[in-house]
C-alpha cells in the first residue's frame, strides 16, 4: 500500500524537484501539487492524502 502525499510550494523548482524525488519511491504516491495555500487546502479536502508537505510562506494562505 502506498503512502499518499500532497505537496504545496510557490517555488516551481522546489515543487517539481520534491515531486520527482518522492515519485521515485515505490511506496509513495503524489496525489496533487499546489502553488498557493488555498489551492492546497482544496486538494487536501478533496483527495484526503495521508501526508501534506506545505511551504510555510506562500501567497494567498501560508502553510501553517
N, C-alpha and C positions, 0 to 999 in steps of 0.2 A: 504494500500500500504506500502511495506517495504522500509526502508532506506537501500540502498546498500553500502557496505563498502569493501575496500581493505586494507590489513594490510601488513606492512613490518618491520621486525626487524631481526637482525642477531643472536639474542639470542633465541634459540628454546624454552626455558621455558617461556620466556616473550611472544613470539608469540603464543604459544599454549594456555597459560593462558588467554590472551586477547581475542583470538578467542572463547574459551569456554564461557567466561563471556558475550561476545556480542551475541553469538548464543542462549543463554538462554532468550534473549529478543524477544518477539513475533513480534516486528515490525522492527527488524534488520536482514539483510541477509548478511553474509560474503561471498563475491564472490571469493576472492583469498587471498593467503598468499605468501609472498616472503621473502627470507632470504638475499637478497642483492639488491642494488639500481637499477641496470639495469633491473633486472627481474621485480621489482615493476613498473618501467616505462612502460615496455611492457604490463604488466597486466592491468594497468590503461588505456593505449591506446586502448587495445582490448576490455575491458569489460565496460568501462565508469561508474565506481561506482560514487555514489553521494558524498561519503566521502573517503578520503585516509588518513590513520593513518600511519605515517612514523617515523622510528627511525632516529634521526639526524646523528648519527655516524654509518655508515655501510660500508663494503668493496665494492669496485668497484665504487660506486657512493653513496654519502650521501643523506639523506632525505631532505635536503634543496634544 
